[in-house]
């Protein structure tokens, strides 16, 4: 019986539920397509370690690989250092502070490998590509100046992104649809809970705890 009552409440407030759900979905779509500025991401991977021309894997080579894997976290800190950021800003002649630049950069070491990925987010796809490429070059230059060892090997250059990484309109609208549906159902049940008026025979039976044996219809006083 409770399930039937819940369904009746939903049926009673169906217009409210539809309007709130559609409104939230449409608002999310408008914000995603026309208001929020698209953000692009470009990334570049570097290898921490010296190039090895030996074809035969020896115990020393294996130890070197393990050592370079441990150095990946060290070079991750190099990327986010102020010195590397200032080198990127100076080289590209960027009009921003090192703190602002560092907020655009994400450094991800790949577990159990010598790879280090530098990702840059920007509203300008070309700027994202240029900064990512320069970060790899600045990391190589600054780390060599500090450690006097060239342990950074650049693979392929970063490319200019075509599709923005955010916002994701379809995902945002799906989330907004679900949230709008949940909120509208909550409002519907809240309104029903706050409504203590008696409207139907079932309301009287539930309130009084006795069955209704008769109903007196309304009459027109003019007749």
C-alpha positions in Angstrom: 0.0 0.0 0.0 2.9 2.4 0.8 4.3 1.9 -2.7 0.9 2.8 -4.2 0.8 5.9 -2.1 4.2 6.9 -3.2 3.2 6.4 -6.9 0.1 8.5 -6.3 2.2 11.3 -4.8 4.5 11.2 -7.9 1.5 11.1 -10.2 0.0 14.1 -8.3 3.2 16.1 -8.6 4.3 14.9 -12.0 4.2 18.3 -13.6 6.5 19.7 -10.9 8.9 16.8 -11.3 9.0 17.1 -15.1 9.6 20.9 -15.0 12.4 20.8 -12.4 14.1 17.9 -14.1 14.0 19.4 -17.6 14.9 22.8 -16.2 18.0 21.5 -14.5 19.1 19.6 -17.6 18.5 22.6 -19.9 20.4 24.9 -17.5 23.3 22.5 -17.4 23.4 22.4 -21.3 23.3 26.1 -21.6 26.1 26.6 -19.1 28.2 23.8 -20.7 27.8 25.0 -24.3 27.6 28.8 -24.0 28.9 30.0 -20.7 31.8 27.9 -19.5 35.0 28.5 -21.4 36.4 25.3 -22.9 39.7 24.0 -21.5 42.2 22.1 -23.6 44.9 19.7 -22.4 48.2 18.8 -24.1 50.7 16.4 -22.6 54.3 15.2 -23.2 56.2 12.2 -21.9 59.8 12.2 -21.0 62.1 9.3 -20.0 64.3 9.7 -16.9 67.6 8.0 -17.7 70.5 8.1 -20.1 70.1 6.5 -23.6 71.7 3.1 -23.6 73.2 1.8 -26.8 73.9 -1.7 -25.4 71.7 -4.4 -26.9 72.5 -6.9 -24.2 70.8 -6.5 -20.8 73.2 -6.9 -17.9 72.8 -6.7 -14.2 74.3 -3.2 -14.2 71.7 -2.1 -16.8 69.0 -3.6 -14.7 70.2 -1.7 -11.6 70.3 1.5 -13.7 66.7 1.0 -14.7 65.7 0.6 -11.1 67.6 3.7 -10.1 66.0 5.8 -12.8 62.6 4.5 -11.7 63.3 5.9 -8.3 64.5 9.1 -9.7 61.2 9.7 -11.5 59.6 11.1 -8.3 62.6 13.4 -7.9 62.2 14.8 -11.4 58.5 15.3 -10.7 59.5 17.8 -8.1 61.8 19.5 -10.6 58.8 20.1 -12.9 56.8 21.8 -10.3 59.8 23.9 -9.0 59.8 27.6 -9.3 63.1 27.6 -11.3 61.6 25.4 -14.1 58.4 27.5 -14.2 60.4 30.8 -14.4 62.5 29.3 -17.2 59.3 28.4 -19.2 57.9 31.9 -18.6 61.1 33.6 -19.7 61.5 31.4 -22.8 57.9 31.7 -24.0 57.5 35.3 -22.7 54.3 34.5 -20.9 52.4 37.2 -19.0 51.8 35.2 -15.8 53.5 34.4 -12.5 55.1 31.1 -11.8 52.3 30.2 -9.3 49.7 30.7 -12.1 51.7 28.6 -14.4 52.1 25.8 -11.9 48.3 25.6 -11.5 48.0 24.7 -15.2 50.5 21.8 -14.9 49.9 18.3 -13.7 52.9 15.9 -13.4 52.1 12.1 -13.4 54.9 9.5 -12.9 53.9 6.2 -14.5 54.3 3.5 -11.8 57.2 1.1 -12.2 58.5 2.8 -15.3 61.0 5.5 -16.2 58.2 7.6 -17.8 57.1 11.0 -16.6 54.1 12.7 -18.1 53.7 16.5 -18.1 50.1 17.7 -18.8 49.1 21.3 -19.3 45.6 22.7 -19.3 44.7 26.0 -21.0 41.8 27.8 -22.7 44.1 28.2 -25.7 45.0 24.9 -27.3 48.2 26.2 -28.9 49.4 27.7 -25.6 48.8 24.3 -23.9 51.0 22.6 -26.5 53.7 25.2 -26.4 53.9 25.2 -22.6 54.0 21.4 -22.4 56.8 21.2 -24.9 58.8 24.0 -23.2 58.3 22.3 -19.7 60.1 19.2 -21.0 62.9 21.3 -22.5 63.2 23.4 -19.3 63.2 20.3 -17.1 66.1 18.9 -19.2 68.0 22.2 -19.0 67.4 23.1 -15.4 68.0 19.5 -14.1 71.3 19.3 -16.0 72.4 22.7 -14.5 71.6 21.4 -11.0 72.7 17.8 -11.1 75.3 18.0 -14.0 73.8 14.9 -15.5 71.6 14.7 -18.5 68.9 12.3 -17.3 65.9 13.7 -19.2 65.2 12.2 -22.6 62.3 13.8 -24.6 60.2 11.5 -26.7 57.6 12.9 -29.1 56.6 16.5 -28.8 53.2 17.5 -27.5 50.5 18.1 -30.1 47.9 20.8 -30.3 44.6 19.4 -28.9 41.5 19.7 -31.0 38.7 18.6 -28.7 38.4 20.3 -25.3 38.7 18.2 -22.2 36.2 20.3 -20.3 33.4 21.0 -20.0 31.7 17.7 -21.0 28.2 18.8 -22.0 26.7 15.3 -22.3 28.1 14.2 -18.9 27.1 17.4 -17.3 23.5 17.2 -18.6 23.2 13.6 -17.5 24.3 14.5 -14.0 22.0 17.5 -14.0 19.1 15.3 -15.1 19.7 12.8 -12.3 20.1 15.6 -9.7 17.0 17.4 -11.0 15.0 14.2 -10.8 16.1 13.5 -7.2 15.5 17.1 -6.1 12.1 17.3 -7.7 11.0 14.0 -6.1 12.3 15.3 -2.7 10.3 18.5 -3.2 7.2 16.6 -4.2 7.3 14.4 -1.1 8.1 17.3 1.1 5.1 19.3 -0.1 2.9 16.2 0.4 4.2 15.8 3.9 3.5 19.5 4.7 0.0 19.3 3.2 -2.3 18.4 6.2 -5.6 19.2 4.5 -8.3 16.6 4.0 -9.3 16.1 0.3 -10.5 12.6 -0.2 -12.3 9.7 1.4 -9.0 7.9 1.9 -7.7 10.9 3.8 -10.6 10.8 6.3 -10.3 7.0 6.8 -6.5 7.4 7.5 -7.0 10.3 9.8 -10.0 9.0 11.8 -9.1 5.3 11.7 -12.7 4.3 10.8 -14.3 3.6 7.5 -16.5 6.1 5.7 -20.1 4.9 5.5 -21.6 7.8 3.5 -20.8 10.9 1.7 -23.0 14.1 1.6 -22.6 15.8 -1.8 -22.4 19.5 -2.1 -25.6 21.2 -3.2 -26.4 24.4 -4.9 -28.2 26.8 -2.5 -30.0 28.4 -5.5 -31.9 25.2 -6.3 
